[in-house]
Amino acid sequence: MVKRLLLIVLALVALTSVTGGLVMALSSLLDPDRLGLPHEVQLPLEYLQGSPFTSYLVPGLLLAVVVGGLHTAAFVTTIRRQPSARS
């Protein structure tokens, strides 16, 4: 039961972080209206004030690759019951 819950959480975090990161990165490269995104999900650039970033490209890629990639790897190793996946 606990392992199934862990797999569900890993899958949901992996899915949402990869999707959100790609949306952030693509919306900084392309016009958000061209992507068909509603204005409610478009992040204003004012949120980046005081940070080293000038657009959402790098934060989006970090979210998708690092957070999403690590959760995907954890999901796969847990599914395959590899020794590195302790649960």
C-alpha positions as CSV (number, residue, x, y, z in Angstrom):
1,M,0.0,0.0,0.0
2,V,2.8,2.4,0.9
3,K,4.7,1.5,-2.2
4,R,1.7,2.2,-4.4
5,L,1.2,5.6,-2.8
6,L,4.9,6.4,-3.3
7,L,4.7,5.5,-7.0
8,I,1.6,7.6,-7.4
9,V,3.3,10.6,-5.8
10,L,6.5,10.1,-7.8
11,A,4.5,9.9,-11.0
12,L,2.4,12.9,-10.3
13,V,5.4,15.1,-9.4
14,A,7.3,13.9,-12.4
15,L,4.4,14.6,-14.7
16,T,3.6,18.0,-13.4
17,S,7.2,19.2,-13.1
18,V,8.1,18.2,-16.6
19,T,4.9,19.7,-18.0
20,G,5.2,22.9,-16.0
21,G,8.9,23.3,-16.8
22,L,8.3,22.8,-20.6
23,V,5.4,25.3,-20.5
24,M,7.7,27.8,-18.7
25,A,10.6,27.3,-21.2
26,L,8.4,27.3,-24.3
27,S,6.5,30.4,-23.2
28,S,9.7,32.3,-22.8
29,L,10.9,31.2,-26.3
30,L,7.6,31.6,-28.1
31,D,4.7,34.0,-27.8
32,P,2.4,32.6,-25.1
33,D,-0.6,33.5,-27.1
34,R,0.8,31.4,-30.0
35,L,1.0,28.4,-27.6
36,G,-2.7,28.8,-26.8
37,L,-2.1,29.4,-23.1
38,P,-4.7,31.3,-21.1
39,H,-3.5,34.5,-19.5
40,E,-4.1,33.0,-16.0
41,V,-1.2,30.5,-16.4
42,Q,1.3,33.0,-17.9
43,L,3.9,34.0,-15.3
44,P,4.7,37.7,-15.2
45,L,8.3,38.7,-15.5
46,E,8.0,40.7,-12.3
47,Y,8.3,37.5,-10.4
48,L,11.9,37.2,-11.5
49,Q,13.0,40.6,-10.1
50,G,15.9,40.1,-7.7
51,S,16.8,36.7,-9.2
52,P,19.7,36.0,-11.6
53,F,17.2,35.1,-14.4
54,T,15.8,37.4,-17.0
55,S,13.3,34.9,-18.5
56,Y,11.7,31.6,-17.5
57,L,13.8,29.6,-19.9
58,V,16.4,28.4,-17.5
59,P,14.1,27.9,-14.5
60,G,11.7,26.0,-16.7
61,L,14.5,23.7,-18.0
62,L,15.7,23.2,-14.5
63,L,12.3,22.3,-13.3
64,A,11.7,19.9,-16.2
65,V,15.1,18.2,-16.3
66,V,16.3,18.2,-12.7
67,V,13.1,17.9,-10.7
68,G,11.1,15.9,-13.3
69,G,14.1,13.8,-14.3
70,L,14.9,12.8,-10.7
71,H,11.4,11.9,-10.0
72,T,11.1,9.9,-13.2
73,A,14.3,8.1,-12.4
74,A,13.0,7.3,-8.9
75,F,9.7,6.1,-10.3
76,V,11.5,3.8,-12.8
77,T,13.9,2.3,-10.3
78,T,11.1,1.7,-7.8
79,I,9.0,0.0,-10.5
80,R,12.0,-2.2,-11.5
81,R,12.7,-3.0,-7.8
82,Q,16.4,-2.2,-8.3
83,P,18.6,-2.3,-5.2
84,S,19.1,1.5,-5.3
85,A,15.4,2.0,-4.7
86,R,14.8,1.3,-1.1
87,S,11.3,1.4,0.1
